[in-house]
Amino acid sequence: MSHRPLIAVPARFSATSSALNSAAEVNARALIEAVWRAGGEPAGLHPHAPGGVVDPAEMSGRLARFGGLLLPGGGDVAPCRYGASETHRTVYDVDDEQDGFDLELARRALAHGVPLLAVCRGLQVVNTALGGTLHQDMSRTQGAHRHIRHPVVLTPGSAVARITGAERAEASCYHHQRVDRPGEGLQVAARAADGTVEALELTRPEGLFVAVQWHPEDTAHEDPAQQRLFDALVAAARVTA
């Protein structure tokens, strides 16, 4: 087997775990298996950010050993992180340390051109890191995007369209928030029928960058188009490693 490049996957804090008698740091098995199928070596990254703050130089050093980064799903980003003065009652699982770590990790990866695939919360983290904003709860006006599969239209010529080889994708979604204003240097690369932004990309990318609002790992084992997102990440990581 050829060399497996290391793919950093920041862990998510979990108050409970059925396999452990304590709080845990976790990631979705389907996500890890999708990276493995692509030929990567997924490696959990401890989200160390006391007080929600990370030293950028320390983060750059930690990231330097990896060939690529996968920013996974998780709880909501704290609204104060994108300048909101109030928090909607539906916002859940906010963790200041998780936010601080993920946001600085995204900034360092983008600054250094590290191959990056961002999924669900990961897309929202990148958008926030680049100065964008989020709708805190879209369900009142746009309907729920939780526990559903629905078609999304991919922008012709976009990175996500090129990688998946598709004009439309069947997206497995679990989110109640969505992009409001795209961050600096980001453009929309896919939308749902109701107008919800389902993918973002950089207008001037340096290396691989794809951000999708859905969970490609949910169906990657049976949908080649979804698996190609992970394949592309690992292929880019292999070049840079």
TAWO-V221978 format. One record per backbone hydrogen bond with DSSP energy under -1.0 kcal/mol. NH is the residue of the N-H (numbers start at 1). CO is the residue of the C=O. If there is no record, write none. Layout:
((NH	CO) (NH	CO))
This chain:
((7	41) (8	68) (9	43) (11	45) (12	26) (14	24) (24	14) (26	12) (32	28) (33	29) (34	30) (35	31) (36	32) (37	33) (38	34) (39	36) (40	35) (41	5) (43	7) (45	9) (48	46) (52	49) (53	50) (59	55) (60	56) (61	57) (62	58) (63	59) (64	60) (66	63) (67	6) (68	6) (69	115) (70	8) (71	117) (76	92) (81	78) (82	79) (83	80) (84	79) (91	88) (99	95) (100	96) (101	97) (102	98) (103	99) (104	100) (105	101) (106	102) (107	103) (108	104) (109	105) (110	106) (111	107) (112	108) (114	109) (116	208) (117	69) (118	210) (119	71) (120	212) (122	119) (124	120) (125	121) (126	122) (127	123) (128	124) (129	125) (130	126) (131	128) (132	127) (133	181) (135	178) (138	176) (142	138) (148	173) (150	171) (152	169) (153	191) (154	167) (155	189) (158	155) (162	158) (163	159) (164	160) (165	161) (169	152) (171	150) (173	148) (175	145) (178	135) (180	133) (184	130) (186	183) (187	201) (189	199) (190	199) (191	153) (192	196) (195	192) (198	190) (199	190) (200	211) (201	187) (203	185) (210	116) (211	200) (212	118) (213	198) (215	172) (218	215) (220	216) (222	219) (223	219) (227	223) (228	224) (229	226) (231	227) (232	228) (233	229) (234	230) (235	231) (236	232) (237	233) (238	234) (239	235) (240	236) (241	237))
